[in-house]
Amino acid sequence: MKKPRIIARLDIKGDNVVKGIRFEGLRIMGNPNDLAKKYYFEAADEIIYIDTVASLYGRNNLVDVVKKASNSIFIPMTVGGGVRNLEDAEKLLESGADKIAVNTGIINDKSLIKKLAQKIGSQALVISIHAKYRDHSFWEVFIDNGRESTGIDLKDWLKYVEGEGAGEIFITSIDRDGTEMGMDRLLLDTVKKVVKIPVIYSGGCTGYEEIIDLVKLYDIDAVAIGSILHYKKDTIKDIKLNLKKNNILTANNL
């Protein structure tokens, strides 16, 4: 059994961490640096920053946020949103990011995956995918932070990005995002059957009991959590303590 990573997910719009339901109705949750430090001291294994409007406005606003964070938190940081080319990725890495998450940019330019993998290394390349269930076990890939459909079949896209050199998949269920209604097990099962590289799951987490189930059922690599942390319905510390009680050790144990 793997040691799963418990990741704090920070969706950022402007100067604030925001959270909505299925990417809509965004509410301000707090300051990115304050929340990152909070989750770091609660023993998060990693922080994921996503600029929610970067692709919409053609830029990533997180360079200063990541620079500030790198002075006060000392765990891996994955940063995504608006990465359109090698220069964008290198700028974020230079600011303190450990890994780059890419979504819209590689849909618009599919050759970018291989270019990034060769330049920054597969270990630093995370492919972020927002998936929405359609029918008959078909999930459609969405871009622009869940705003725009692509018509691309998730399974086909997973095979492609892995073949091009992706190091990790960050899959978000649009249907479950922010709902706290439970993680989409069918989606996770589908992704794990298609790819061999590590998978981070996000969307609908209810707490430690569900994470324990998913570790046992799917041997998951990581869970990225937002709502239940921001709304203080659970803490990373409590989640990890309960995982440990169930003989599940995390990447960076308490």
C-alpha positions, 0 to 999 in steps of 0.5 A: 500500500502506498503512502498517500499524500494529503494535499491542500488545494488553494483555488485563487482568484485575484488576491484571494483563495476562493471556493465554489460548487462545481466551479460556480458561485465562488466565495472568498475563503481567505488570504493565500499566504495565510491559508498555505501557512495554516495547512503547512503547520497542520502537516499538509504533504503538499500545496496546490495553487490554481489560478482560476482565471489565468486562462481566461485572461491569458496570464498567471497571477501566482508568481508573487504568491509563490515567492512569498510562500516559498519563504515560509512553507517548506513542502512541495508546491504545485502551481497551475493556471495560464501556463501556455509555453515553456517561459510561463512554466520556467517563471513559476519554477523560478519563483519557488514552485516545485511542479507545474500543473497544465490544463488549457495550455496543452489542449490548445497546443498538444505539442507543449506536453512533450516540450515541457517534459523534455525541458523541466522533466516529467517529475515536475509536470502535472497534467490537470484535468477537469472531467464531467460525466456524460453517459455510458462511462464517458467523461468529457474533458473541460478547460478554462477552469471547468467553463468550456467543453472540449468534446475530448474523451477522458480516457483518450486524453489520459493515454495521450498525456501519459504517452507524451511524458506527463509525470502525474495526473491531477483529476478533478470531478466537476460534478463533485467539486465543492459539493462535499457529497463524496468523491467520484469512485467510478471516475477514480477507478477509470483513471487508475485503470488507464494510467500507470503514473501517480494520480491526485484526486480532487472533488467532493471529499467528505473526510478521513473515513472516505480517504481510508476507503479509497486508499484501501480500494484504489491504493491512491497516490494523493487527495487534494482537499479544499472545501472541508478544510476552508470551511473548517469541517475537518483538518489535515492534522485530524485526517492524518491522525485517523489514517495513522490509527487505521495503519495508513501512513502518509507521505509526510507523517505527523 
